[in-house]
Amino acid sequence: MDTFYAWRALYRYNERLSGPLESNNIRIQLLNAGIAMREYSNIDLPLSLQLPARSRNFSLHTIGEGRIVLGVRVLASPRKRPKRAEDNILPIAITTLQSRISQTDNYVMQLVCIRTKSKRVETLEVEHNLYTGFSTDFSKFQLLANTTQAGISLIGLQRVTVGGIYFTVTGISPEIPACYQLVVKEPVVSYTAEYLAPVTIDAHYNQISGQAVMYASEIKTILQVRHKRRHLRKRSKRGGDIPVGADLVDTICLEHGSCTCSELSCSAKCLTCKRKNDGGKLTKELVTQIKAPGRFGVLATHMSSTSILFGNENYTRAVMNVGFSIDRNLIFGCAPKKMGQFILWIRACNKHSCTKLIQNKLYLLIGSEKGFFEDSVSTTDESQTNSTQLILKHYLLHDGDRLEGGVDLEDDNESHSSCHQIIKELLILRIPCK
């Protein structure tokens, strides 16, 4: 293009100095451009032709003595789409949610979900930047349960710097978003959120990319909300009924930032089998609860218990082992199928039979599948050099849940008790998830 316009400028300059150049009988023929053949002579030079947009190929034939300088300019414009056309949807959409974790020292949990539009995008490189002065490490990063269950996983190396974390996820699909949570620590010194520069979360695959911008001023404080709800509860005791829509909940947040909610009421039913002699009727009642949509039952052995204080509330942290048996069913309904061990959290305000579990006794837990949450645990080998992150499941005992049993199947002295009969009958049942 530069050569074409330079030659034309020189031609015009020489033409003004010496007049029209003498003809060398040069002729130019334009063929195969989707239009009728055209012929031009040197008298017409220099000339400019605008070809139809539908033209795909054309030929120029020159006849005579002389040189012809040809330049081609291609003009293109984006195709106009209607405002609501589906093609205008971003190829990669990123949504974020930030909240300060209560009962911790200056920790903020950032929840990020990435959704792709194209099925061809199966792998994404993600760059999660941090606010100035904030810090984290990869032990505080975790893919959510629905993400890992969909086959989405990390590949390659993960990197953490002062500015952010960098990782690659694979198994992405348009149907299921890739969601993860990252716990970051606020700076020790005080700061003004409005003065911190915004940061970005970038996800890209070759030339396809998406970006979300986060502001420190958008960080929500869970602690303030929880105090407000407790105030409603105290006021309701003095002044009557609780206002409609006031959800009285408490929050449990673990070491690496995983959180779940607990009702402030304490009405879980525990060990009713020890107070009732009709084991057959109670077994039918429990089986009916397990068969309800979204419910589960699991037989687990109590290994150990500790008491932990969260804020002003005491909880019993019980380590439960599901174990494995070829000829016995230990998991019923909608419980996770591959679960060897989990942590059961019980509020201290529940009945004494709920919190005082006996070691090495077998218990039946009936609850909701939505009650499970996960947290990562670091383990090191004997050399203390290699560290591994393990995902451990937790369950918080909610209102309406049941905890029955507390028996030893090998003890003949308990074989006639209602609790023993219930556990023994459940071992031969198969209850699918609804």
N, C-alpha and C positions, 0 to 999 in steps of 0.2 A: 504493500500500500504506500509506504514511504517513497519507494522508487517510482511508482506511477505518478504521484503528485509532483515529485521533483522533476521528472521528465516533462510533465505538462507545463510546469512553471518556466522551465528553460525554453520550451517551445514558444510560449507566449512572449517571453523576453526577446528571443531572436526574431520573432515575427514583427515585433514593434521596431526593432533596429533595421532590419533589411527587407521588410515586407513579406508577402507570402512566398514560401519556398517553391522552387520548381518541382513539378510533379515527376515522380518516378513510376507513374501508372500502377500504384499499389492499390489493390482491392482486398476487401475483407468480407468474408461470408460467414454468417452466423447460422448454425444448423442445430437441429435436434433440441430445441429449447421449448418445445410445446407450442411454438408459434411458427408462422410461415417464414421461409428463408428470407433473410435480409442481406443486402450487399451494400457496402460503403466503400468510398474511394478516399484517397489521401486528401482530397479537398475538404472532406467532412471531419478530418482529424483536428484536434483531439475530440473524441465523442464519449458520451456517457449513456449507458443503456440500463434500464431497469427491467429485470426479468420477473416473470410471474413467480409467486411464492410456491406454486406447484412444480416448478422446474426441478428436475433431479440431476440431469446431465445435459451438457451442450458441447458443441465443437466450434472452433474458430479456424477457418481456412484463409490463408493469405496468399495472394497472387501478385507477382511483380518483384521489383528490386527495392530493397529497403528493410528497415528494422521496425518492428511494432512492439511497443512496450504495453503490456497488459496488466491491469490491476483489478482485483476482485474484492468487493466489500460485501460482507454478509451481515444483515441487520436482523436481529431476533428480539422478540418481546415475550414476556411470560404470558401463558394462556390465561385469559380472564375466567375466573370461577365465580359462581354465585356466593353470596356472603355465608350461607348456611350449608355450603357443599361439604361433604364428608372429607374431601381431600384437604380441607383447611385445618383439620385436626393435627396437632403437633405429633410427629412420629414417636417421640418419647415424652411422656408426661410425668412430672415429679411432684408429689405432694408431701408436705412436712407438718409436723406437730411437735411443739416444744413445751415441756412442763418441768418445773422444779420439783425434785423428789423430796417429799417430807421425811422427817426423822433422819436426815443425812446432813453432812456438812458440805453445803455449797455444791450439790450435784444436780445436774440438769439432764433429763432424758430427752433425746431427740429421736422421734419416730419418723421414718422416711419410707415411702412407697413409690416404686418406679413401675410404670406400665408402658408397654410398647404397643404400637399400632400394627406393625408389620410382623408376620410370622417368620420372615427371613432373619430378623434380629433375634438371635439366640444367646448371644454373649454381650455383656456390657462392661466397659471399664468405668469405674465410678471414682470420682474425686470429691471427698467430703471435707470441706474446709472448716476451720475453727475460728471463732472470734478471737480477737487480740487478747492475750493473757489466759485464755482457756487451754486446757490440756486433757489428754486422754491416752489410753493405750488399747491394744487390740483385745485384751481380755474383757473389756467393757463393750465389745461389739458382739451382736448376736442376731442371726437371721430368725425371724418369727416362725412359729410352729407351722402355720398354714403355708408358709413359703417353702420350708424344707420338705413338707409332706408332698408338695407339688413337684418335687424333683429339682428344685433350684438349689445350687450349691456354689461354694467358692472354689476357684481354681487359681493356679499360679501363686505368686508371692504377694503377701500383703505388706504394706509399708506404712509406717507412722512417722510423721515429722512434726516440727513445731507448728506448721501451718495446717495440717489436716491428716487424714488417712486416705489410703489409696488401695483399691482392691478390684477384683474381677469376679463377676458372677456369671454362671452359665445355666442353661435350662430355661431361659426366659420364654414366655408365651403371652400373646395378647389376652388370653382368658384370665390368667391369674397374675396379679402384680407381685413384684419382688419387694418384700417389706423387711426392714431391719431396724433395730434400735441401737443407739449409741449413747452411752453415758459419758458426759464430759464434766470436768470439774471447773468451777468458777475460780477466778484469781483470788488469792488470799486478801489482797487489798480491796477496798471499796471502789466501786465504779458506777458510772451513770450509763444505763443501757442505751439511752437515746444517743449518746456520743460515740458508741462503738460502731465501726464501719460494718455494713452488711456483708455477709459471706454467701458463697454460692455452693450448690451441690450440682456437679456436672456428671452426666452419663453420656457416653458416646460409643458408637460402633462404626468404625471407618469414618465416613463423612456425615453419618446420621448422629445427631446429638440432641440433648435436652438439658435444660437448666432450670433450677429453682433458686430463689433468693430468700435467705432467712435474715431476720432482724432480731437483735437481742431484746428489743422492746416487746416482742411477741411472746416471750417466755411467760407461761402461766404458772401461778403459784398454787399447787394443790393444797398446801398447808392452810392457807387462808380460807379456802372453800370448806375444808374439813372442820375448822374452828367454827365457822358459821353454822354448819349443820349440828354440831354439838350444842351450840347456843340454842338452837331450835328445840333440841331434846330437853334441855334443862328448863326452858321456858314452858314447854308443854306439860312438865310435871307440876308446875305451879299454877298454870293458867288453863289447863284442860287439854283438849285433843290437839294432836299434831296437825298443822296446816296441810291441806291436800297437796300432794306432789312433793312434799319434803322427804327426800330419801336420806335416811340416817345411816351413814356408812362410815367405816374406818378404812385406813389404807395400810397395807403391809408392803414394804419395799425391801428387797434383799440386797446382798452385798454388791452385786454387779448391776443393779438398777431395775430388775424385774419387779413389777408392782401388781397387786390385785386388791380387790375391795372386799370388805367384810361388813355384814349388817351389825349394827350396834345392839340388836336384840339377840337373845341367846336361847333358842328353842330347839336345838338339834336333839333328836331322840337317840338315846344310847342304852344298850344292854336291857331292853325291855323283855328279852327272852328269859332273863333271870327272875323276872317278877310274874311271868305268865307260865302256866303249866300246859296250855294247849299249843304244842309245838306245830301241829299240822295246820291249824288256822293261821298262826303267825307266819309260817312258811309261805302260804298262799298270798298273804298280804305283802310280804317282802318281794316275792316273784312278780306280783302285779306292779309294784313300784319300779323294779328293774326294767320291765317291759315297756314302761312309758317312754314316749319319744324323747330322745336326748339324754336318757338316764343310763346309769351303769351300775354294776356291782363288781367288787373285786375282793378276793380272799387274800389277806396279807398277814404276815407274822410280825408282831411288834418286836423290834430289836432294842431300841433305847429311846429315852425321852429326856428333854431338857426344858427348862422354863426360861423364856426370853421376854424382855420388856420392850415394847414398842410404844414410845410416848408415855401415856399413863395407863396403858392396857397390857396385861400379862397374857402370854400365849404359851401353850405347850407345843413343843416341836418334837414330833414323834417320827422316828425312822422306821418305815414299814418295808418289809421285803416280800415281794410277790412270789418269788421262786419259780420253779418250773416242774411240771409233772406231765408225764405222757398219758397216763390213764385217768387223770383228774382234771376237771375244769376249774380254773382259778379266776378267770376274767369273764364277765358277762356283760351283754349290752354294748354300750358305746364307749367303753374304756379303751385307752390305747392298748393295742395288742402286744406290742413289744415293750414291756415295762418290767424291769427286774426289781427296781427299788424306787421309792418315792418318799417325800417328806409330807407328813400330815400335820397341818396347823390347826389348833383348837383353842378358841378363846377361853380364858379362865372363868368367865361368867357362866359357861355351860355347867351342866350338872357334874357332880363329882365322878359319876360313872364314865363321863366322856373324857376327862382329863387324866384320870389315874389308870393308865393301861398297864397290864402285867406283861413282863418281859417273856418272850418266846411263846406267847399265846397267839392263837389264830383268830383274826377278827374279820367280819364282813362289813365293808364300807359301801354304802349306797349313796350316790350323789349325781350331780349333773356334769356332763362332759365339758361344759364351758368353765367349770371350776378349776381345771388344771392350768397351771402356768409353769414356765421354765426359767431356769437360771443356770449359768455356767459355773463349773467348779474346776480349779486348777489342781493338777496332780503332777508330782515330780518323781523321777526314777531314783534309784539308789545313789547315783552319782550326783544328784542334786543339780544337774546341768540341763536336762531336757524336761520341758514342761508341756503338759497336754491339757487341752480344754475339753471337759466333759459336760454334757447337757443333763441336768438332773430335774426331774419333774416334781412339782409341788402341788398340793391340794389343800384348800382352805375349807374347813367344815362350815357349811352354810345352814341357814334355817331350812328345815324340811329334809335335811340329810339324815341318814341312819347309820349307826355304828353298833353292830350286834356281834355276838360270839364271845370271844375271850375264853376259848377252850383249847385243850390239848387232845387231839384225836387219838393219841397213843395211850391216854390215861383211861383205864377201864372204869375208874370210879366216877367219871363224868359221862359215861355212855348213856345214862338214862335222863340226863338233863335236857330241857327244851333247847338250849343253845347248841348242845352237841347234836341233837337230831336235826336242827335247821341246817347246820353246816354240812352234815353228812348227806342230806337230801340234795343240797345245792351242788355238791361235787359231781353228781351224775347228770345234771341238767345242761342243756345248751341253749342259751338265750341270745339271739342275734340283735344287732343294733337296729333301732327304728328311727 
